[in-house]
């Protein structure tokens, strides 16, 4: 086949890159939307963990909460995560995983002059939502990402 003609390798690669960019743009446009973290199921471990952490308060969303985690985790035993809040007076950051037997992955408390930023590796049991929470001025803000786990990490 000649380069540039439909069906050529170059055409395939261009279409593949275009599709990948479309997926990235769609995910980025969803980043500022209100999180769907709560469920009505009283037996849902994630909902119980959220109630324990947040109580009856409503979760807000903001673009000032930066949460980085891979969309596909090759090994669920070591998934890199970065969480940073640029919300003024953030004093707590929390990570929860929907499909883990114990949803609370990590919680960090910060004193007034500290910068609320953490980088860590977590274990994810299976494909599911990972929720990041930030507490600032007594209010909670949340964002979530769906992470597809290829190899399980919790047993």
C-alpha positions as CSV (number, residue, x, y, z in Angstrom):
1,X,0.0,0.0,0.0
2,X,1.1,3.5,-0.6
3,X,1.5,5.9,2.4
4,X,-1.4,8.3,2.8
5,X,-3.9,6.1,1.2
6,X,-6.8,4.8,3.3
7,X,-5.9,1.6,4.9
8,X,-2.2,2.3,5.1
9,X,-0.3,1.9,8.3
10,X,0.2,5.7,8.6
11,X,-3.5,6.3,8.2
12,X,-4.2,3.7,10.9
13,X,-1.7,5.4,13.3
14,X,-3.2,8.8,12.6
15,X,-6.7,7.4,13.4
16,X,-5.4,5.7,16.6
17,X,-3.8,9.0,17.9
18,X,-7.0,10.9,17.1
19,X,-9.0,8.4,19.0
20,X,-6.7,8.5,22.0
21,X,-6.8,12.3,22.0
22,X,-10.6,12.2,21.9
23,X,-10.7,9.9,24.9
24,X,-8.3,12.2,26.8
25,X,-10.4,15.3,26.0
26,X,-13.6,13.6,27.0
27,X,-12.1,12.5,30.3
28,X,-10.7,16.0,31.0
29,X,-14.1,17.6,30.3
30,X,-15.6,15.3,32.8
31,X,-13.0,16.2,35.5
32,X,-14.9,19.3,36.6
33,X,-18.3,17.6,36.9
34,X,-19.9,16.9,40.2
35,X,-18.8,13.5,41.5
36,X,-21.2,10.5,41.7
37,X,-19.6,9.1,44.8
38,X,-22.6,8.4,46.9
39,X,-25.0,5.5,46.4
40,X,-28.3,4.7,48.1
41,X,-27.3,1.2,49.0
42,X,-26.8,1.0,52.8
43,X,-24.5,-2.1,52.4
44,X,-22.2,-0.4,49.9
45,X,-18.7,-0.2,51.6
46,X,-17.8,3.0,49.7
47,X,-21.0,4.7,50.8
48,X,-20.4,3.7,54.4
49,X,-16.8,5.0,54.3
50,X,-18.0,8.3,52.8
51,X,-20.7,8.7,55.5
52,X,-18.0,8.0,58.1
53,X,-15.7,10.6,56.7
54,X,-18.1,13.3,55.5
55,X,-21.2,12.7,57.6
56,X,-24.4,14.4,56.3
57,X,-22.4,17.2,54.6
58,X,-22.9,17.6,50.8
59,X,-19.9,17.0,48.6
60,X,-18.9,19.8,46.3
61,X,-16.6,19.7,43.3
62,X,-13.9,22.0,42.2
63,X,-11.1,22.3,39.7
64,X,-8.7,23.2,42.5
65,X,-8.5,19.5,43.6
66,X,-5.9,17.8,41.4
67,X,-6.1,14.0,41.4
68,X,-3.8,11.9,39.2
69,X,-4.1,8.1,38.8
70,X,-3.7,5.9,35.7
71,X,-6.9,5.0,33.9
72,X,-5.5,1.5,33.5
73,X,-3.4,-0.1,36.3
74,X,-1.2,-2.9,34.9
75,X,-0.7,-4.2,38.5
76,X,-3.3,-3.4,41.1
77,X,-0.7,-4.0,43.9
78,X,1.3,-0.8,43.1
79,X,-0.9,2.0,41.6
80,X,0.8,5.5,41.6
81,X,-1.5,8.3,42.9
82,X,-0.9,12.1,43.3
83,X,-3.3,14.3,45.1
84,X,-3.1,18.0,45.6
85,X,-5.5,20.6,46.8
86,X,-5.1,24.3,45.9
87,X,-8.3,25.1,48.0
88,X,-7.4,27.6,50.7
89,X,-7.1,26.2,54.2
90,X,-7.3,22.5,53.1
91,X,-6.6,20.5,56.3
92,X,-7.4,16.9,55.2
93,X,-7.0,14.7,52.1
94,X,-8.6,11.3,51.8
95,X,-8.5,8.5,49.2
96,X,-11.2,5.8,48.9
97,X,-11.5,2.8,46.6
98,X,-14.9,1.3,45.6
99,X,-13.9,-2.3,45.1
100,X,-11.4,-2.8,48.0
101,X,-12.6,-4.8,51.0
102,X,-11.7,-1.8,53.2
103,X,-12.4,1.3,51.0
104,X,-10.2,3.8,53.0
105,X,-6.8,3.8,51.2
106,X,-5.2,6.8,52.9
107,X,-6.0,9.9,55.0
108,X,-3.7,12.8,55.6
109,X,-4.1,15.7,58.0
110,X,-2.2,19.0,57.3
111,X,-1.3,21.9,59.7
112,X,-1.9,25.5,58.5
113,X,1.4,26.2,56.8
114,X,1.7,22.8,55.1
115,X,1.1,22.3,51.4
116,X,-1.7,19.7,50.9
117,X,0.1,17.5,48.4
118,X,0.8,13.7,48.6
119,X,2.2,11.1,46.2
120,X,1.9,7.5,47.1
121,X,1.3,4.0,45.7
122,X,-1.9,2.2,46.6
123,X,-3.4,-1.3,46.2
124,X,-6.6,-1.7,44.2
125,X,-8.5,-5.0,44.4
126,X,-10.4,-4.7,41.2
127,X,-11.7,-2.3,38.5
128,X,-13.7,0.5,40.1
129,X,-14.0,4.1,41.2
130,X,-11.3,5.8,43.3
131,X,-12.5,8.8,45.1
132,X,-10.4,11.7,46.4
133,X,-11.7,14.0,49.1
134,X,-10.4,17.3,50.4
135,X,-11.7,19.1,53.5
136,X,-11.3,22.8,53.6
137,X,-13.1,25.3,55.8
138,X,-15.3,22.5,57.2
139,X,-16.6,21.6,53.7
140,X,-15.7,18.5,51.6
141,X,-14.8,18.5,47.9
142,X,-14.6,15.3,45.9
143,X,-13.4,14.0,42.6
144,X,-13.3,10.5,41.3
145,X,-11.7,8.4,38.6
146,X,-12.5,5.0,37.2
147,X,-9.4,2.8,37.2
148,X,-9.3,-0.5,35.3
149,X,-7.2,-3.0,37.1
150,X,-5.6,-5.7,34.9
151,X,-3.9,-7.7,37.6
152,X,-5.4,-7.7,41.1
153,X,-3.6,-6.3,44.0
154,X,-5.5,-7.3,47.2
155,X,-5.5,-11.0,47.1
